[in-house]
């Protein structure tokens, strides 16, 4: 990135590119003619994105000043799209420290503009009365605006788009509950905004004049209560009218567990969303329109935003989801591959079966696992494990899949995440369920020396402490049923699929 050549557009750094908004912003910036660099803790998670070969990806973390400095070198516009979607201890301090580091390193690097996506805070409410999540977002915005670098802060409330946490919450609450007893915040007035309008504002902010240093409210053309949003969603989706009965006794904590019970959004992420709905979040200006290039246009209305989101869901064209970002507290240690690994106990369960199908047919079954297709073994056991995970604040089984047939590194898959994929050969999943240790599940399609297709499966567990040891030995009696059944059923499904294929030639 040479700093004196702007003919090919601006040089942009995107943090949070593995997240919901960041993963959609990168291709929009590229389409606008800009050059893009992404800062990611795990660069491999961006490897399979359609735009990966057109963007530069560097390893680093916003809490590490040295890696931030390297990422910002030669950059014109820096997009700050990271924040802690968690209400656990210490997240406000982490957000504060990361913002201070980023602001300082951007100033030292000579960055021309910072662009930050924040939350719309209610007018007239003292900051100490805000939810911890909104209070932290406001503090981060203030740090960046005070950095000495011209900064654009876009403040949005509920973002409506396929795969957004807000949309998934609205969608599942409305679709699954024809009669709802709801928290009182369903009467809170909100100004939702379509994800397309958010992306347009983010891209347009890159070329703001240097004398602009301020926050802008970002919303759609309508102000609605959450109840009205559910009623309108049902109408657009073609559902019968919903009966909604609000009660005043559900606290934010209880509300988040209620949302976590009904929707795929876990309580740890639902809580900051529901806490943000305690106060009215309505735009008080629309000045951003004066600073965006191209046809002014009218922001997309709520019904149209829902229709577009549902269309993408039904056509399986959801490019990023709320679960694209790492789960707070999820493990990130690498898979121990050294046979003589000295990191402590490493328990494993190996299965291998001959499959009467081609490796390609077997791979289609492997890559299609999870979500609606299930896990090919004792559904009750998986359902119970997913339910227990939700009870302790985990993600459970209901995150599903981004795409029904294809996986890429970084995709969430129920309570797993794709850590590695070698198309046609290997799929490695890392557990993001609540566990006293680290766990992986590997599935492989291979051809042996006799030319036969074989399915190999390996479950690995690295226990943490005595509790981890006790966990492994308490569940190991069920492995034959769960993992053994999985291996047999995957092999059977591949053989059945191959038998239905007229091109299939039985293995010798």
Secondary structure by P-SEA (a helix, b strand, c coil): cccccccccbbbbbcccccaaaaaaaaaaaaabbbbbbbbccccccccccccccbbbbbbbcccaaaaaaaaccccbbbbcccccccccaaaaaaaaaaaaaaaaaaaacccbbbbbbbbbbcccccccccaaaaaaaaaaaaaaacccbbbbbbbccccccccaaaaaaaaaaaacccccccccccbbbbbbbaaaaaaaaaaaccccccccbbbbbbccccccaaaaaaaaaaaacccbbbbbbbccccaaaaaaaaaacccccaaaaaaaaaaaccbbbbccccccccccccccccccaaaaaaaaaaaaaaccccccccccccccccccccccccccccccccbbbbbbbbcccaaaaaaaaaacccccccccaaaaaaaaaaaaaaacccccccccccccccccccccccccccccccccbbbbbbcccccbbbbbbbbcccccccbbbbbbbbbbbbccaaaaaaaaaaccccccaaaaaaaaaaaaaaaaaaacccccccc
